[in-house]
Amino acid sequence: MTDVRPTALITGASRGIGRAIALRLAPRWRIVAVARTTSELESLAGEIDGRGGSCETLRLDVTDGKAVRTALEGRTVDVVVNNAGVGIMKPFVELEPEEWKLMVDVNFNSIYHVTHALLPGMLQRGRGHVVIIGSISGKSGFLNGACYSATKFAVVGFAESLMLEVRDAGVKVSVVMPGSVATTFNRSARDQSWKLMAEDVAASVEFLLDTPPRMLVDRIEMRPLKPPKKT
């Protein structure tokens, strides 16, 4: 039997927010899970398949433009969720060139590679949705986050400009900007219970994809309701 469900491709899908998004969408979407770690991708696919869903795994370094073009160009994808991200938080003067480059490549340049490979098909079909997982730090900077925050500011500008460029062609572009999220992205030993959960971000992505065709939500900002008071 042919699977007629739409297809959602998710980068950084093997853990954290990406994994939560894949699991949230899997009951109604065919998932293409993109990440670098084979074992974690296989674990995700096993969980989705065990629930009756469909998950194709794709081991791919999204910072490698040539590899991304080879793997993704020509694919029919209804939704792409650009979720891959990395953060190294330290004073700017201590930030090594390779750390700066890593954050720019993963957090921003990968969005170019992945979207550039898939967007032409969406434009040709006259429909599609580009979702980018940004951060509230793309709106306001924070201590020791010079590069990370800069990449997230860039994401917001890119998303808004691309939205204006492709909306008349029937393609939606949205950016989700969560505040603090309790994932392995932040390895602090401090209490994380006040933070948003990865599942909260996944729910916001599902909301975006369920909006009527006539409706475009281009930006979602979300924060923990009760963050700890600063001392």
C-alpha positions in Angstrom: 0.0 0.0 0.0 1.3 3.4 -0.9 2.0 5.7 2.0 0.2 9.0 1.2 1.2 10.8 4.3 3.2 14.0 3.7 7.0 13.9 4.3 8.9 15.9 6.9 12.6 16.1 6.9 14.2 17.0 10.2 17.9 17.8 10.8 19.5 17.1 14.1 16.8 14.5 14.6 18.7 12.0 16.7 18.4 13.7 20.1 16.8 16.6 22.0 14.4 18.9 20.2 14.9 17.2 16.8 14.0 13.8 18.2 11.0 15.2 20.0 9.8 16.8 16.8 10.2 13.6 14.9 8.2 11.6 17.5 5.5 14.3 17.6 5.0 14.3 13.8 5.4 10.6 13.2 1.7 9.6 13.6 0.7 11.7 10.6 3.9 12.3 8.7 6.6 10.2 7.0 9.8 11.2 8.7 13.2 11.6 7.1 15.6 11.8 10.1 18.9 13.5 9.4 21.8 13.4 11.9 25.4 12.2 12.1 25.1 9.4 14.6 23.9 6.1 13.2 23.1 4.4 16.4 20.9 7.3 17.6 19.1 7.5 14.2 18.5 3.7 14.3 17.1 4.1 17.9 14.7 6.8 16.7 13.6 4.8 13.6 13.0 1.8 15.8 10.8 3.8 18.2 8.8 5.4 15.3 8.4 2.1 13.4 7.3 0.4 16.7 4.5 2.9 16.9 3.3 2.2 13.3 5.1 5.1 11.7 7.6 5.4 9.0 11.1 6.8 9.5 13.9 6.9 6.9 17.3 7.6 8.4 19.9 9.7 6.7 23.4 9.9 8.2 24.6 13.3 6.9 26.9 16.1 8.0 24.7 19.1 7.2 27.7 21.5 7.2 29.0 19.7 4.1 27.4 21.5 1.2 28.4 19.0 -1.4 27.2 16.0 0.6 23.9 17.8 1.3 23.3 18.5 -2.4 24.0 14.9 -3.3 21.7 13.5 -0.6 18.8 16.0 -0.8 18.5 17.6 -4.2 15.5 16.2 -6.1 13.7 14.8 -3.0 10.0 15.4 -2.6 9.7 16.9 0.9 6.6 18.8 2.1 8.3 20.2 5.3 11.9 20.7 6.2 12.7 21.4 9.9 16.1 23.0 10.2 16.9 22.0 13.8 20.6 21.1 13.9 22.5 23.4 16.3 25.5 23.6 18.6 26.5 26.0 21.3 29.8 26.8 22.9 29.4 29.4 25.6 32.5 31.2 26.8 34.0 34.7 26.7 34.7 35.9 23.2 38.4 36.3 23.9 38.6 32.6 24.8 36.6 31.4 21.8 38.9 29.5 19.4 38.6 30.0 15.6 37.4 26.4 15.1 34.7 26.9 17.8 33.5 30.0 16.0 33.5 28.3 12.7 31.7 25.2 14.0 28.8 27.3 15.4 28.4 29.4 12.2 28.5 26.2 10.1 26.0 24.2 12.1 23.7 26.9 13.3 23.5 29.0 10.1 25.4 27.7 7.1 23.7 24.3 7.3 20.3 26.1 6.9 21.6 27.4 3.6 22.7 24.0 2.4 19.6 22.1 3.4 17.0 24.7 2.4 18.8 25.5 -0.9 18.6 21.8 -1.8 14.9 21.3 -1.0 13.3 24.7 -1.7 13.3 24.5 -5.5 11.0 21.5 -5.4 8.6 23.2 -3.0 8.5 26.3 -5.3 7.8 24.1 -8.3 5.0 22.3 -6.6 3.6 25.5 -5.2 3.5 24.3 -1.6 5.8 23.5 1.3 6.9 24.7 4.7 10.4 25.7 5.8 10.6 25.6 9.7 13.8 26.8 11.4 14.4 26.2 15.1 16.0 29.4 16.3 16.3 30.8 19.8 15.1 33.7 21.9 18.8 34.6 21.9 18.2 35.7 18.3 16.3 38.6 19.8 18.6 39.5 22.7 22.2 38.7 23.5 23.5 37.1 26.6 26.7 36.9 28.6 29.3 34.6 26.9 27.1 34.0 23.9 28.6 36.3 21.3 28.9 33.8 18.5 25.9 31.7 19.4 23.6 34.7 19.7 25.0 36.1 16.5 24.1 32.9 14.6 20.6 33.1 16.0 20.1 36.7 15.0 21.2 35.7 11.5 18.6 32.9 11.5 15.8 35.4 12.3 16.9 37.8 9.5 17.2 34.9 7.0 13.8 33.4 7.9 12.0 36.8 7.6 13.6 37.7 4.3 13.0 34.2 2.8 9.4 34.3 4.0 8.8 37.5 2.0 10.5 36.0 -1.0 8.5 32.7 -1.3 5.1 33.3 0.3 3.5 34.3 -3.0 4.6 31.0 -4.4 2.7 29.1 -1.7 5.6 28.2 0.5 5.6 29.1 4.2 8.6 30.0 6.2 8.5 30.0 10.0 11.0 30.4 12.8 10.5 29.0 16.3 12.4 30.9 19.0 12.4 29.0 22.3 13.9 30.2 25.5 15.7 27.8 27.9 15.0 24.2 27.0 16.0 21.2 29.2 18.0 19.0 26.8 21.5 17.6 26.6 22.4 20.7 24.7 22.9 22.3 28.2 25.0 20.0 30.4 24.7 22.1 33.6 24.3 20.2 36.8 21.9 22.8 38.1 18.1 22.2 38.4 16.5 22.2 34.9 12.9 21.6 36.0 11.8 25.2 35.4 12.8 25.1 31.7 10.8 24.3 28.6 10.8 20.7 27.5 11.8 19.5 24.0 8.2 18.3 23.6 7.0 21.9 24.1 9.0 23.0 21.1 7.8 20.0 19.1 4.2 21.0 19.9 4.8 24.4 18.5 6.1 22.9 15.2 3.0 20.7 15.0 0.9 23.8 15.5 2.6 25.6 12.6 2.1 22.6 10.3 -1.5 22.4 11.1 -2.4 26.0 10.3 -4.8 26.4 7.4 -3.3 27.0 3.9 -4.4 30.6 4.0 -2.6 31.3 7.3 1.1 32.0 7.8 2.6 32.2 11.3 6.1 33.4 10.6 7.5 33.5 14.1 6.8 31.9 17.5 8.5 33.1 20.6 8.2 30.9 23.7 9.7 31.1 27.2 9.5 29.2 30.5 6.6 30.5 32.5 8.5 30.7 35.8 12.3 31.1 35.4 14.3 31.4 38.6 14.8 34.9 39.9 18.3 36.3 39.2 20.4 37.0 42.2 
